[in-house]
Amino acid sequence: METTEASRLREPLFNWRRLLLARESSVVIVLVLLCLALIFSPARDTFYSRQNIQNMLLQIALLAIFSIGETLVIITAGIDLSLGSLIAFSGMVLAMTATHLPPTIAVPTAIVVALAVSLLIGAVHALLIGKLRLPAFVVTLASLTILRSQAQLMNGQLPVPISKYPFLINLANGQLFKGTFFAVPIPAVLLLIIAIAAHFILTRTRIGRYIYSLGGNEQATRLSGVNVLGVLLFAYCASAFLGGVAGILYAGYGQQGDPQNGLGYELNAVAAAVIGGANLMGGEGSVVGTVLGACLLQMILSAINLTINNPTLWQGTVVGGVLLVAVLVTAIQQRKNRP
C-alpha cells in the first residue's frame, strides 16, 4: 500500500482542481463575467471611465478595510454588528477632538484618540462575550444602537466639519501618482498594507491558528490550553480598530464627522466576508476572499448606480440578496463535502 508521504509527493505542485473549486476562484470568475457583461451594457463607457474606476477603487478600499476586521470575528464563530455605528462614532470622536485642540497637535491627537476609543469598544465586546458568555449577536447589536445614539448626541445630531485639516481630507481623497494613468487612491494603499498584515497573521502566526481553531471547535480549543479570551480580545479589538480606521477615512472623505455615516455598513461587511468564503458558523474565511468579496459587491453597486433609476432604493435589496445567495452557496458546498 502506498504511504501517505509517497502519495503526497506524487501530487502536482499546483492542484488545479482544488484551486478552481476554491471560493476565491469562484468570486474571480464571477468578477470576470460581470466585467464582460458590462462591456455590452449601455453603461459601458461610464463604468469603464477613469473617474468611475478611481471611485470604485476608493469605495472598495473603504469597504474592504473594515470587512477584514469583520472576517476575523466571523472566523471565531462570532459577529460584529456594531461596525456601521462605530464608523460614525469614531468619525465624530475624531472631528470633536480635532476641533477642541490647538492646530499643531489636533490631527495626530484626534487620530490616536479615535483609534484608542475604537480599541476600547472592541475590548468591551470581547470581555462581555468571552468573560460573561453573552451572545456576540446581542452584545454588538446593543453596541450598534448605543454608538449610533452617542454619535448623534455629540453635536446635537449635526455634523462636525473638518475641512480645515487638509491631512485628514487628503488621507481619504488623495492619490499616489496623481494626474497619471496609474493614480491610486491612498485608502487603496492602506488597504494593501492592512490586507498583507492580516493575511500574514491569519496564515503564519499562532494567534491566526487559534482564531481558526476557536471558530472550528471552541470546546476543543479551550481543552488544548488556548487562552480563548485572549483570542477573542485580539479578534474583536482588530475589528473595532479597523472600524475606527474606516471611520477616520469616511470622515475625511466627507470632510466632516457625520453621525449618519455608516448606516447599514455592518451588513455590507458581513456580505463581503461571506461572499469571499467566510462561514457564519466559524472556522472558515480568508483576507483574500474578503477583499474579492468587497470588489464584487462594490462593482455590483456601481453597476446599479449607472443602470437603474433610484439606485439607492435598490442597494439594500441587492446587498441582502447577494448575502443570501452567498450563504446558500456555502451551505450547498458544506453538504457536498460531508462524508
C-alpha positions as semicolon CSV with decimal commas, in nm:
position;residue;x (nm);y (nm);z (nm)
1;M;0,000;0,000;0,000
2;E;0,131;0,342;-0,097
3;T;0,227;0,553;0,202
4;T;0,068;0,891;0,267
5;E;0,403;1,061;0,222
6;A;0,460;0,893;-0,113
7;S;0,111;0,987;-0,224
8;R;0,171;1,346;-0,120
9;L;0,497;1,360;-0,315
10;R;0,319;1,240;-0,628
11;E;0,066;1,521;-0,611
12;P;0,123;1,806;-0,859
13;L;0,281;2,120;-0,728
14;F;-0,040;2,309;-0,810
15;N;-0,364;2,125;-0,752
16;W;-0,558;2,295;-1,028
17;R;-0,886;2,119;-0,946
18;R;-0,871;2,233;-0,584
19;L;-0,772;2,581;-0,696
20;L;-1,068;2,608;-0,934
21;L;-1,308;2,487;-0,664
22;A;-1,183;2,738;-0,407
23;R;-1,431;3,008;-0,310
24;E;-1,187;3,285;-0,404
25;S;-1,160;3,142;-0,757
26;S;-1,538;3,136;-0,786
27;V;-1,552;3,505;-0,693
28;V;-1,282;3,587;-0,950
29;I;-1,481;3,404;-1,220
30;V;-1,796;3,598;-1,129
31;L;-1,597;3,924;-1,135
32;V;-1,467;3,845;-1,484
33;L;-1,815;3,754;-1,610
34;L;-1,955;4,076;-1,463
35;C;-1,684;4,282;-1,633
36;L;-1,758;4,110;-1,967
37;A;-2,133;4,163;-1,926
38;L;-2,080;4,535;-1,860
39;I;-1,886;4,567;-2,184
40;F;-2,211;4,502;-2,371
41;S;-2,426;4,724;-2,148
42;P;-2,535;5,081;-2,227
43;A;-2,335;5,198;-1,925
44;R;-2,007;5,061;-2,064
45;D;-1,836;5,392;-2,134
46;T;-1,932;5,540;-1,797
47;F;-1,849;5,228;-1,598
48;Y;-1,503;5,190;-1,754
49;S;-1,420;5,559;-1,742
50;R;-1,109;5,654;-1,544
51;Q;-1,315;5,858;-1,297
52;N;-1,552;5,570;-1,219
53;I;-1,268;5,319;-1,183
54;Q;-1,089;5,555;-0,944
55;N;-1,409;5,598;-0,744
56;M;-1,466;5,220;-0,734
57;L;-1,111;5,163;-0,609
58;L;-1,174;5,414;-0,331
59;Q;-1,508;5,261;-0,233
60;I;-1,369;4,907;-0,245
61;A;-1,081;5,009;-0,018
62;L;-1,311;5,177;0,233
63;L;-1,542;4,873;0,242
64;A;-1,267;4,611;0,249
65;I;-1,076;4,773;0,537
66;F;-1,350;4,720;0,794
67;S;-1,472;4,399;0,626
68;I;-1,134;4,240;0,706
69;G;-1,198;4,307;1,075
70;E;-1,545;4,155;1,041
71;T;-1,386;3,849;0,882
72;L;-1,158;3,789;1,180
73;V;-1,461;3,793;1,411
74;I;-1,668;3,567;1,185
75;I;-1,388;3,309;1,171
76;T;-1,410;3,284;1,551
77;A;-1,782;3,200;1,507
78;G;-1,878;3,548;1,626
79;I;-2,018;3,856;1,457
80;D;-1,971;4,231;1,490
81;L;-2,290;4,422;1,411
82;S;-2,159;4,748;1,554
83;L;-1,926;4,842;1,269
84;G;-2,159;5,081;1,089
85;S;-2,231;5,276;1,406
86;L;-1,865;5,258;1,510
87;I;-1,768;5,424;1,181
88;A;-1,998;5,716;1,262
89;F;-1,895;5,729;1,629
90;S;-1,519;5,719;1,565
91;G;-1,557;5,984;1,294
92;M;-1,740;6,208;1,539
93;V;-1,476;6,146;1,807
94;L;-1,209;6,241;1,553
95;A;-1,385;6,561;1,450
96;M;-1,483;6,671;1,801
97;T;-1,132;6,607;1,936
98;A;-0,963;6,792;1,649
99;T;-1,185;7,100;1,681
100;H;-1,116;7,133;2,055
101;L;-0,737;7,118;2,034
102;P;-0,466;7,359;1,914
103;P;-0,399;7,317;1,539
104;T;-0,042;7,199;1,594
105;I;-0,150;6,880;1,774
106;A;-0,512;6,848;1,661
107;V;-0,479;6,592;1,382
108;P;-0,238;6,334;1,533
109;T;-0,408;6,354;1,872
110;A;-0,754;6,318;1,719
111;I;-0,646;6,011;1,520
112;V;-0,492;5,847;1,827
113;V;-0,798;5,921;2,041
114;A;-1,040;5,787;1,776
115;L;-0,841;5,464;1,737
116;A;-0,794;5,424;2,114
117;V;-1,167;5,463;2,174
118;S;-1,234;5,208;1,899
119;L;-0,994;4,960;2,060
120;L;-1,164;5,010;2,395
121;I;-1,502;4,934;2,240
122;G;-1,362;4,616;2,087
123;A;-1,216;4,512;2,423
124;V;-1,554;4,564;2,593
125;H;-1,719;4,347;2,328
126;A;-1,464;4,070;2,382
127;L;-1,494;4,080;2,762
128;L;-1,873;4,065;2,753
129;I;-1,865;3,778;2,503
130;G;-1,567;3,584;2,637
131;K;-1,587;3,652;3,010
132;L;-1,961;3,683;3,073
133;R;-2,051;3,443;2,790
134;L;-2,305;3,680;2,636
135;P;-2,406;3,616;2,272
136;A;-2,198;3,816;2,024
137;F;-2,512;3,900;1,829
138;V;-2,677;4,064;2,131
139;V;-2,364;4,245;2,252
140;T;-2,276;4,400;1,917
141;L;-2,641;4,474;1,832
142;A;-2,671;4,667;2,157
143;S;-2,345;4,843;2,073
144;L;-2,484;4,933;1,729
145;T;-2,774;5,124;1,885
146;I;-2,569;5,277;2,168
147;L;-2,290;5,404;1,944
148;R;-2,531;5,547;1,689
149;S;-2,717;5,730;1,966
150;Q;-2,394;5,864;2,115
151;A;-2,273;5,982;1,774
152;Q;-2,596;6,179;1,735
153;L;-2,577;6,323;2,085
154;M;-2,221;6,455;2,046
155;N;-2,320;6,762;1,848
156;G;-2,699;6,766;1,855
157;Q;-2,728;6,534;1,551
158;L;-2,527;6,784;1,345
159;P;-2,206;6,704;1,151
160;V;-1,875;6,849;1,266
161;P;-1,671;6,999;0,976
162;I;-1,302;6,908;0,946
163;S;-1,236;7,089;0,618
164;K;-0,960;7,298;0,778
165;Y;-0,749;6,986;0,832
166;P;-0,609;6,906;0,484
167;F;-0,418;6,600;0,607
168;L;-0,744;6,423;0,701
169;I;-0,906;6,522;0,372
170;N;-0,607;6,405;0,170
171;L;-0,587;6,079;0,365
172;A;-0,923;5,975;0,222
173;N;-0,938;6,165;-0,109
174;G;-0,572;6,188;-0,206
175;Q;-0,396;5,979;-0,468
176;L;-0,048;5,846;-0,526
177;F;0,087;5,936;-0,872
178;K;-0,196;6,188;-0,905
179;G;-0,258;6,310;-1,258
180;T;-0,114;5,998;-1,420
181;F;-0,281;5,688;-1,562
182;F;-0,154;5,491;-1,260
183;A;-0,309;5,717;-0,995
184;V;-0,404;5,510;-0,689
185;P;-0,628;5,630;-0,404
186;I;-0,443;5,648;-0,073
187;P;-0,707;5,430;0,101
188;A;-0,626;5,156;-0,153
189;V;-0,262;5,168;-0,042
190;L;-0,374;5,149;0,323
191;L;-0,592;4,851;0,232
192;L;-0,296;4,674;0,073
193;I;-0,088;4,720;0,389
194;I;-0,372;4,608;0,616
195;A;-0,459;4,309;0,396
196;I;-0,099;4,185;0,384
197;A;-0,063;4,219;0,762
198;A;-0,397;4,047;0,832
199;H;-0,322;3,766;0,586
200;F;0,017;3,709;0,746
201;I;-0,137;3,699;1,095
202;L;-0,407;3,451;0,992
203;T;-0,182;3,217;0,797
204;R;0,161;3,243;0,958
205;T;0,116;3,313;1,329
206;R;-0,004;3,126;1,635
207;I;-0,287;3,369;1,705
208;G;-0,409;3,311;1,349
209;R;-0,422;2,935;1,407
210;Y;-0,607;2,993;1,733
211;I;-0,865;3,212;1,556
212;Y;-0,947;2,930;1,313
213;S;-0,936;2,671;1,589
214;L;-1,175;2,870;1,806
215;G;-1,424;2,900;1,523
216;G;-1,394;2,533;1,435
217;N;-1,438;2,393;1,786
218;E;-1,441;2,620;2,089
219;Q;-1,452;2,341;2,345
220;A;-1,154;2,158;2,197
221;T;-0,964;2,487;2,179
222;R;-1,028;2,552;2,548
223;L;-0,924;2,200;2,645
224;S;-0,600;2,234;2,449
225;G;-0,498;2,518;2,681
226;V;-0,556;2,812;2,448
227;N;-0,647;3,143;2,615
228;V;-0,985;3,183;2,444
229;L;-1,047;3,524;2,597
230;G;-0,715;3,645;2,458
231;V;-0,809;3,524;2,110
232;L;-1,146;3,698;2,133
233;L;-0,977;4,016;2,255
234;F;-0,750;4,011;1,953
235;A;-1,031;3,947;1,704
236;Y;-1,281;4,200;1,839
237;C;-1,017;4,466;1,904
238;A;-0,886;4,420;1,550
239;S;-1,238;4,452;1,412
240;A;-1,308;4,767;1,614
241;F;-0,966;4,914;1,530
242;L;-1,025;4,869;1,156
243;G;-1,374;5,011;1,205
244;G;-1,206;5,314;1,363
245;V;-0,967;5,341;1,068
246;A;-1,265;5,333;0,834
247;G;-1,440;5,595;1,048
248;I;-1,143;5,829;1,013
249;L;-1,133;5,773;0,636
250;Y;-1,507;5,826;0,591
251;A;-1,486;6,146;0,796
252;G;-1,204;6,268;0,572
253;Y;-1,394;6,156;0,262
254;G;-1,697;6,364;0,356
255;Q;-1,485;6,639;0,516
256;Q;-1,689;6,609;0,835
257;G;-1,766;6,383;1,124
258;D;-2,120;6,276;1,041
259;P;-2,346;6,089;1,288
260;Q;-2,528;5,939;0,989
261;N;-2,215;5,779;0,842
262;G;-2,203;5,402;0,811
263;L;-2,577;5,333;0,812
264;G;-2,618;4,965;0,723
265;Y;-2,245;4,917;0,661
266;E;-2,229;4,625;0,905
267;L;-2,440;4,426;0,659
268;N;-2,202;4,521;0,376
269;A;-1,908;4,397;0,584
270;V;-2,078;4,064;0,658
271;A;-2,175;4,031;0,290
272;A;-1,818;4,095;0,169
273;A;-1,678;3,839;0,414
274;V;-1,937;3,572;0,331
275;I;-1,911;3,627;-0,045
276;G;-1,537;3,567;-0,006
277;G;-1,592;3,233;0,169
278;A;-1,625;3,314;0,539
279;N;-1,860;3,075;0,717
280;L;-2,102;3,232;0,964
281;M;-2,069;2,915;1,173
282;G;-1,698;2,988;1,214
283;G;-1,368;2,827;1,122
284;E;-1,354;2,942;0,759
285;G;-1,262;3,263;0,583
286;S;-0,969;3,450;0,432
287;V;-0,847;3,803;0,381
288;V;-0,807;3,750;0,007
289;G;-1,162;3,623;-0,018
290;T;-1,296;3,922;0,174
291;V;-1,116;4,172;-0,049
292;L;-1,251;3,993;-0,356
293;G;-1,596;3,991;-0,199
294;A;-1,573;4,366;-0,142
295;C;-1,468;4,411;-0,507
296;L;-1,766;4,209;-0,632
297;L;-2,015;4,380;-0,405
298;Q;-1,891;4,728;-0,488
299;M;-1,884;4,656;-0,863
300;I;-2,246;4,539;-0,846
301;L;-2,347;4,852;-0,657
302;S;-2,161;5,070;-0,907
303;A;-2,333;4,897;-1,198
304;I;-2,670;4,953;-1,030
305;N;-2,597;5,323;-0,982
306;L;-2,528;5,355;-1,354
307;T;-2,812;5,144;-1,495
308;I;-3,115;5,166;-1,261
309;N;-3,342;5,453;-1,168
310;N;-3,341;5,538;-0,795
311;P;-3,039;5,312;-0,727
312;T;-3,023;5,393;-0,356
313;L;-3,362;5,230;-0,310
314;W;-3,229;4,908;-0,459
315;Q;-2,899;4,886;-0,272
316;G;-3,047;4,714;0,034
317;T;-3,222;4,459;-0,185
318;V;-2,905;4,386;-0,377
319;V;-2,677;4,358;-0,072
320;G;-2,929;4,140;0,112
321;G;-2,985;3,924;-0,194
322;V;-2,614;3,877;-0,259
323;L;-2,562;3,787;0,107
324;L;-2,843;3,531;0,094
325;V;-2,702;3,374;-0,223
326;A;-2,353;3,358;-0,070
327;V;-2,484;3,185;0,243
328;L;-2,682;2,943;0,025
329;V;-2,374;2,858;-0,183
330;T;-2,173;2,797;0,137
331;A;-2,445;2,565;0,270
332;I;-2,453;2,367;-0,055
333;Q;-2,074;2,333;-0,057
334;Q;-2,077;2,208;0,303
335;R;-2,339;1,946;0,223
336;K;-2,135;1,821;-0,071
337;N;-1,823;1,796;0,147
338;R;-1,993;1,591;0,417
339;P;-1,896;1,223;0,414
